[in-house]
Amino acid sequence: METHEYPNKEITILWKPKLCIHAAVCVNTLSKVYNPKERPWIKAENATAQELIDQVAKCPSGALSIKRNTYLEDLDNGKH
């Protein structure tokens, strides 16, 4: 399934457009991150990882999900 990725330093938001029901929970919850009139429409760098995690948990369709940026964590820990 088509998936778009929008990273910030700690996590990446994954968006699956075919699952999206356009309920606008994301836009109404974190408008500083989600703006469907802009490209890219998700700007994960505009919120903390915890704000993003909390918001994505409210997505009614499951179109949004989160993955940890382990490569960046490894860099911070001197593993690369």
C-alpha positions in Angstrom: 0.0 0.0 0.0 1.2 3.5 -0.9 2.8 5.1 2.2 4.3 8.6 2.5 6.9 9.4 5.1 7.3 12.7 7.0 10.3 12.7 9.4 11.3 14.9 12.2 14.5 14.3 14.3 13.0 11.5 16.5 10.2 9.9 14.6 8.6 9.6 11.2 4.9 10.0 10.5 3.6 7.4 8.0 0.5 8.3 6.0 -1.4 5.8 3.9 -3.7 7.9 1.7 -6.0 5.0 0.7 -6.9 4.4 4.3 -7.6 8.1 5.0 -11.3 9.0 5.6 -10.6 12.7 5.8 -12.1 13.1 9.2 -9.7 16.1 9.8 -8.9 15.0 13.3 -5.2 15.6 12.5 -5.8 19.0 11.1 -8.0 20.1 14.0 -5.7 18.7 16.6 -2.3 19.9 15.3 -2.8 22.5 12.6 0.8 23.6 13.0 1.8 20.2 11.5 -1.1 19.2 9.2 -2.2 21.6 6.4 -3.8 19.9 3.4 -3.4 23.1 1.3 0.4 23.1 1.6 3.0 20.7 0.2 4.3 18.8 1.9 1.0 18.8 3.8 2.6 17.2 6.9 5.4 19.1 8.6 6.5 16.8 11.4 9.3 19.2 12.5 6.6 21.6 13.8 5.8 19.5 16.8 7.5 17.4 19.5 7.6 13.6 19.1 5.2 13.2 22.0 2.7 15.7 20.5 2.8 13.7 17.2 2.5 10.3 19.0 -0.6 11.6 20.9 -2.2 13.0 17.8 -1.6 10.0 15.6 -3.2 7.8 18.3 -6.4 9.7 17.6 -6.6 9.0 13.9 -9.9 7.2 13.4 -9.0 5.4 10.1 -5.5 4.2 11.0 -4.1 6.1 8.0 -1.5 7.7 10.2 1.1 5.8 12.1 4.6 6.4 13.7 8.0 4.8 13.3 11.0 5.6 15.4 14.0 6.9 13.5 16.5 4.3 14.8 19.3 5.4 12.5 19.2 8.9 14.1 19.1 7.4 17.5 22.1 5.3 16.6 24.0 8.4 15.4 23.3 10.1 18.7 24.6 7.1 20.5 27.8 6.9 18.3 26.9 3.7 16.6 27.5 4.9 13.0 
